[in-house]
Amino acid sequence: MEEKVVKIGVIGCGTVGFNFIKSFTRKKREIEKKTGVKFIIKRVYDRDEKKIKPFPEISGNSVKEIIEDPEIDIVVELIGGIHPAYEFIVKSIKNGKSVITANKALLSEKGKEIFNLAVKNKVYVGYEASVAGAIPVIKTLKESFVGNKIIKMLGILNGTTNFILSQMFKYGINFSDALKKAQKLGYAEADPTLDIAGMDTAHKLSILSTLAFNKPVSWKDIYVEGIDKIESTDIKYAYDFGYRIKLLAIAKISSNFLELRVHPALLPSNHLLSSVEGVYNGIFIEGDMIGNSLLYGEGAGGKAAASSVISDVVEIGKKILQKEYISPPFYENKKLTIKNMDKISIRYYFRFTALDKPGVLAKISKILGKNNISISSVIQKQENPQKAVPIVMLTHKAEEKNVKKAIKEIDNLDVIKKPTIIIRVEE
């Protein structure tokens, strides 16, 4: 019987690349027994020579050695960023090699082009590690839930921000102290901007939305807001109202409109996602056949991402040997339109910082009413006529454009001393 062999080249030997090579090498014999396929990591390259020193037998001197080697069947790209990762992937595909990547930023911007090029060249693209670490959400949407019309997705897709908000809730500390703790423990980068500004989550939501709704989505199509304005007092007031604050990736389909947004949100304390704490991720999916489903697990870290890379290597390796049909990554639903954020209608949390004087609440309420915003609940616990105090409200459903207009007018009142904090409510 002819031996079934699949050869692999790895570009990038950072945290994920290192863990992939170490884990795959250690588990190689077990994987071979399970699959009947012999997988060989033939070459690894990283521009930092120190990173490939642990693997002297397979260390390469250039990317070209991997991309142009006719024996290599799968190229695993783990360098991140748009360039030169994009060029490496395109060249690999054109050279007849299947590609596996964890590069969410690249896929959220160039995904459609890469997938179509792969179909044209009759190769495969694996990207399970690009979203939610070890959670098999890509495979679930592509395979397990393929018979469903996905109606809604809510996701906690960034471990850094979820850790920060969890620490603020648990210990009552402020945002900057929670961020410093995350950095000290290695959960946040020295420059955490992509995480705390919501961009990392937007990259991931664009990938999931493209799969779930058959609509090519770029991160640029998504409304994005970060968590840096959230204060510990907001966490406390939200809890008093019966909510937790989470940075949510939100995608909903209604008629021929698709809502796409990433922002902090008040989520009911009894919602499944409210119990997702620390660096863990969770994806809540509603489908017409499955009802409600929750995927939960480690969403970050070298080992978690490496686990998903191994899954893709094995799946694609078997497909290459079996010469399986290469299906298109998605069909495009051209009737679907991305809804303008100004037309979104939801509930809101407002925290005003106002002078404690008679008539202040009446002034605020009048402006809200004029803009078709009705109040559901109000909290004003403190009394201090000499200083500004918080007035906290929950509204009934209101249109985003009306909220923006009302808050702009309220913030211009002489009794309002700080910009109003606005957090949307997701039921």
Order of alpha helices (4+ residues) and beta strands (2+ residues): beta-alpha-beta-alpha-alpha-beta-alpha-beta-alpha-beta-beta-alpha-alpha-alpha-alpha-beta-alpha-beta-beta-beta-beta-alpha-beta-beta-alpha-beta-beta-beta-alpha-beta
